Amino acid sequence: MRWKPNPEPDSDPLSPDPNPIPSPKPPIPIPDPPPYPNPPVRPPIPQLVVRTARLSAVFNPLLLAVLMVFTTLIAIPVAAAPVSVRFSEGVTHGFLLVRSLAGDIVGHGEITQMVAEGDLVESQLVFRFIDGSLHDEKVAFSQQRVFTLISYRLVQRGPSFPEQLDVSIDRGSAQYTVRSQRGMQGKEDVQSGQFDLPKDVYNGMLIMVSKNLPKGADETVSVLAFTPAPQVVPVQLHAIEEQSIQIGDRSSKATQFVFTPQLGMMKEWLGKVTGKLPAEFHYDCWIMVDGTPSFVQYEGPLQLLAPILRIELVSPRLQAKQDEKKTSLK
C-alpha cells in the first residue's frame, strides 16, 4: 500500500486506512534493582582521649557516642534575670579574716564601698595573704530598680593562685582585656576584644544580690568566666537552710546559700575527670536575712583550682595602752 499525500475521503468506512497510524512500541522492561546495591558506609565514631598528669585513658566509642547525645540534652542554658534592688548599697568599710578550712589564718581582707555619683556605686575588695599573694577586685554598678554591673577589674597574683590573672571589662565600651599566666613562671598570654555584657552578669556581686532576694527565694544569675575570652556561666543562688549563729551574748539565725555554676552535667563531669574542676563545685555563703540583711561567712575558692577558704567578718578593737598593760600585770 502506497502512502497518499492528500487522500480523498473514502466512501467505504470499512476499507483500509491509506495512512494508518503506527501502533506505539511496548515499553522496555526495566529489571528490578538488586537489594542494597551500594550499602551505606558508616563513618567511624571518634574516640576521646583524656590525658592529665595522673590520667591517660581512651573512652569506649559507643559509650562516648551516647554521652555526646546526652550532652546536647543536658547542657541546656538556664534562664537568668537581673535582680531587683530591695536594699540600696551605700558607704561601707568592713574588715575580713581569711582562714583555711583547718582554721589557720592565711590572710586579711578589707572592703570599701562608696557612692560615686547618682546611683553609681564603686566597691573594692582586697585580700592580702601571709604568703604575699594579692586578690584585688573592683566593681562599679548601678542600682536603679535592678543591679547592673558597669565595670569590673580583678587582679590575682602570688603562690595562692594557680593562675596569675589581670582581667577587666567595661559595659560602656564593651572592651575586655585578659592577662593570664599559668603559675608564677609561666609565659603571659594577653587577650582583648569586644564583648557585650548581659544585664544579669554579677561578677564580684553574688553576695550582694543574694542579700536582696526575698526570703526563701531561689534565683539564677550570670557570671563571666575568662577562658581567656569572656564566657557567660549561669549561677544558681539557692537558699537551703537556716543555721544558728552567735552575736555577743545572744543567738540569731543565718540562711545558708549555695552558689552553683550551671555548666551542664557533661562539662562538669569531664572537668572533674580531667582535674579542671574541683570535686565539690559549689560555694557556700551565710547571710542574715531577717530585717536588714547582713553577710556572715563565705566558704569557697577565690579561683577555680585554688584552695577552699573560709572568709568571715572581724571587728576592729582598740589596743590596750601602755599604762593599762602595767596595771593589768599588778
Protein Blocks (a to p, Z undefined) as FASTA:
>chain_A
ZZdfbacddfblkbccfbdcdddddddddddddehkbacddddddddddddfkbccdddf
klmmmmmmmmmmmmpccdddddddfbdcdddddddddddfkopafbdcddddddfbhjbc
cdddddddfkopacddddddddehiacdfbdcdddedjklmbacdddddfklopacdddd
ehjkbccddddddddddfkbcghilmmmmmmpcehiacdddddddfkbccddddddddfb
dcdddehjaccddddddddddebjklmmmmmmnopacfblcddddddfehjaddfbdcdd
fbfklccdddddddddddddfklmmmmmZZ
